[in-house]
Amino acid sequence: MANKLTVSYFELEDRKATRQDRTFDLPSSRLGGPANELFEYIAQCVKEAVVEKWHLSSTQEKPLLMGITFAFPVTKKSLHSAKLLRWTKEITDTSNISSGGTVGKDVVELLQVALKNIEGLHIECNALINDATATLLAQAYESRGCEIGAIFDSGTNGAYVEAAENVESLTFNNIGGQMVLNTEWGSFGNTANLQRTQFDHQIDRESAHPGKQIFEKLVSSTSVGELVRLVLLHYIDTTIPPLLTRNRPLFNRISSKKLNTKGGIDLALVWDIDDADDHSAVKELLVKRLGLSPNNVTEEDGNTVKEICRAILLRTARLGACAIASILVLMDRAKVGGGIEKRGRVGINGRLVITFKFKSRTEA
């Protein structure tokens, strides 16, 4: 699976931000490999964007300042020091600390060293935050206030504003003011007994980290497609209905190579099926993008597939809404069972919320 590394250049003026992006593939195998190779690659990507694409100049006396958004659990000693606790999502650490792996090391320091090794490039890494916090701060900058930041992508996480006096982990909590807390809500369910289907359990068992990031596996963009794939295979093999009633197997019990392959259905295909106007449009998508035979896709099959996609998207959106609502309740801005105590702003980002549909489903 290819993750994405995005290098962005921002210009801030009058509460508005203009940005330019350069995006690079970042394979999971590289993330889990030797730290020096990983950060040398990232540094080269930064150079390509900063020097070769945007032609930005920098000197040793006046370096460019760079913040890092890092979507993995870390322990922080300061704004610009963060040791990686573990990889999540589908990333495994193929190198341990002694042989050069990243886990347990300061990722800001690693990137700073790699950047300094590039001749003529003068960049100072002066801050690291996670993506949920970055979303909160970006929304707060543009709208002059934000209480919660949430990410729904290949992973999920939330951050919110809390009174410093309520943070028990602080060695000093009498200074007043507020702090942004990172919830790591993707880990919810690791110890609690969340209700899950047989397909959710299968996704967890076959993941790189079984028993970890349980809530994340229920709502991530990669899990949506995989969940649809497993349900379709179930209907090919049996007529026992976990979700709806059918009187015949799906696709005449004949699958395809892509449908049989883990990761064979992505979020984009699920969205497109849900958007399809009728069963004929669904059939065309199944034939072209999953390699199914047109002779084996009936009108009933098309309607069934669309209903499955819609049900899974709706569940994903509602679970995401529950995560946000739980923080609003914690902040005394909402009541369990419904009701708004005090309005606030929530910044949301990620592939699952790029379209307006996610918002409409969370309100359903």
Residue pairs with C-beta under 8 A, 6 or more apart in sequence:
1 27
1 28
1 90
1 222
1 263
2 25
2 26
2 27
2 28
3 25
3 26
3 27
3 28
3 31
3 89
3 91
3 154
4 23
4 24
4 25
4 26
5 23
5 24
5 25
5 26
5 42
5 45
6 21
6 22
6 23
6 24
7 21
7 22
7 23
7 24
7 45
7 46
7 49
7 50
8 19
8 20
8 21
8 22
9 19
9 20
9 49
9 50
9 54
9 56
10 17
10 18
10 19
11 17
11 18
11 19
12 141
15 141
15 142
15 144
16 142
17 138
17 141
17 142
20 54
22 45
22 48
22 49
22 53
24 45
24 48
26 41
26 42
28 89
28 90
28 91
28 92
29 94
30 37
30 38
30 41
31 38
31 87
31 91
31 102
32 87
32 91
32 92
32 93
32 94
32 95
32 101
32 102
33 94
33 95
33 101
34 95
34 99
34 100
34 101
35 95
35 100
35 101
35 102
35 105
35 110
36 100
36 110
36 114
38 102
38 110
39 107
39 110
39 111
39 113
39 114
40 114
40 117
42 111
42 114
43 111
43 114
43 115
43 117
43 118
43 121
44 118
46 66
46 115
46 121
46 123
47 118
47 121
50 56
50 58
50 64
50 121
50 123
51 120
51 121
56 64
58 64
58 121
58 122
58 123
59 122
60 122
62 122
63 122
63 123
63 124
64 122
64 123
64 124
65 123
65 124
65 126
66 123
66 124
66 125
66 126
67 125
67 126
67 127
67 128
67 129
68 107
68 108
68 111
68 125
68 127
68 128
68 129
69 128
69 129
69 130
69 131
69 134
70 82
70 107
70 128
70 129
70 130
70 131
71 130
71 131
71 151
71 153
71 155
71 157
72 84
72 85
72 86
72 87
72 88
72 130
73 84
73 85
73 86
73 88
73 184
74 82
74 83
74 84
74 85
74 107
74 128
74 130
75 82
75 83
75 85
76 82
76 83
76 128
77 83
79 126
79 127
79 128
80 108
80 125
80 126
80 127
80 128
81 106
81 108
81 109
81 128
82 106
82 107
82 108
82 128
83 104
83 105
83 106
83 107
84 102
84 103
84 104
84 105
84 107
85 103
86 93
86 103
87 93
87 102
87 103
87 209
88 155
88 186
88 209
88 212
88 213
88 216
89 154
89 155
89 208
89 213
89 216
89 220
89 222
90 207
90 208
90 222
91 208
92 208
92 209
93 101
93 102
93 103
94 101
95 101
95 102
96 103
97 103
97 104
97 105
102 110
107 128
108 125
108 128
111 125
112 124
112 125
115 121
115 123
115 125
129 137
130 157
130 159
130 182
131 151
131 153
131 157
131 349
132 149
132 150
132 151
132 157
132 158
132 159
132 182
132 183
133 149
133 159
133 180
133 182
134 149
135 149
135 150
135 151
135 159
135 347
135 348
135 349
136 146
136 147
136 148
136 149
136 159
136 160
136 161
136 180
136 347
137 146
137 149
137 180
138 149
138 347
139 146
139 149
139 345
139 346
139 347
140 146
140 345
140 347
143 345
145 344
145 345
146 161
146 344
146 345
146 346
146 347
147 160
147 161
147 331
147 333
147 344
147 345
147 346
148 158
148 159
148 160
148 161
148 324
148 327
148 328
148 331
148 344
148 345
148 346
148 347
149 158
149 159
149 160
149 346
149 347
149 348
149 349
150 156
150 157
150 158
150 159
150 320
150 323
150 324
150 346
150 347
150 348
150 349
151 157
151 158
151 348
151 349
151 350
152 219
152 220
152 221
152 320
152 348
152 349
152 350
152 351
152 352
152 353
152 358
153 220
153 221
153 349
153 350
153 351
153 352
154 220
154 221
154 222
154 351
155 186
155 213
155 216
155 220
156 185
156 186
156 215
156 216
156 219
156 220
156 320
156 323
156 350
157 182
157 183
157 184
157 185
157 186
158 183
158 185
158 323
158 324
158 327
159 180
159 181
159 182
159 183
160 180
160 181
160 183
160 327
160 330
160 331
161 178
161 179
161 180
161 181
161 331
162 178
162 179
162 180
162 181
162 331
163 177
163 178
163 179
164 170
164 173
164 175
164 176
164 177
164 178
164 179
165 173
165 174
165 176
166 173
167 173
167 179
167 181
183 327
185 215
185 323
186 213
186 215
186 216
187 212
187 213
187 214
187 215
187 216
188 194
188 214
188 215
188 323
189 214
189 215
189 218
190 211
190 212
190 213
190 214
194 214
194 215
194 218
196 204
196 214
196 218
197 242
198 242
199 227
199 230
199 231
199 234
199 242
200 217
200 218
200 227
202 230
203 217
203 223
203 226
203 227
203 230
204 210
204 211
204 214
204 217
206 262
207 217
215 319
215 323
216 223
217 223
218 316
218 319
219 316
219 319
219 320
219 323
219 352
221 267
221 350
221 351
221 352
222 263
222 266
222 267
224 267
224 270
224 312
224 313
224 316
224 352
225 263
225 264
225 265
225 266
225 267
225 269
225 270
226 262
226 263
226 265
227 312
228 265
228 270
228 308
228 309
228 312
229 259
229 262
229 264
229 265
231 242
231 243
231 308
231 312
232 250
232 259
232 265
232 305
232 308
233 255
233 259
233 260
234 242
235 246
235 249
235 250
235 304
235 308
236 249
236 250
236 251
236 253
236 254
236 255
237 249
237 253
238 249
239 246
239 247
239 248
239 249
243 307
243 308
243 311
244 304
244 307
244 308
246 300
246 304
248 300
250 301
250 304
250 305
251 292
251 293
251 296
251 297
251 301
252 295
252 296
254 292
254 293
254 296
255 292
256 290
256 291
256 292
256 293
257 291
258 264
258 265
258 289
258 290
258 291
259 265
259 290
259 291
259 292
264 290
265 290
267 351
267 352
269 285
269 289
269 290
270 309
270 312
270 313
271 313
271 355
271 357
272 285
273 282
273 285
273 286
273 305
273 306
273 309
274 306
274 309
274 310
274 313
274 357
276 282
276 285
276 306
278 302
279 299
279 301
279 302
279 303
279 306
280 302
282 302
282 303
282 305
282 306
283 294
283 297
283 301
283 302
286 292
286 297
286 301
286 302
286 305
287 293
287 294
287 297
313 357
313 361
314 361
314 364
316 352
316 361
317 352
317 357
317 358
317 361
317 362
317 364
318 361
318 362
318 364
320 352
320 358
320 362
321 362
321 363
324 346
324 348
324 362
325 334
328 334
328 344
329 335
329 336
331 344
332 341
332 342
333 340
333 341
333 342
333 343
333 344
334 340
334 341
335 341
348 358
352 358
353 359
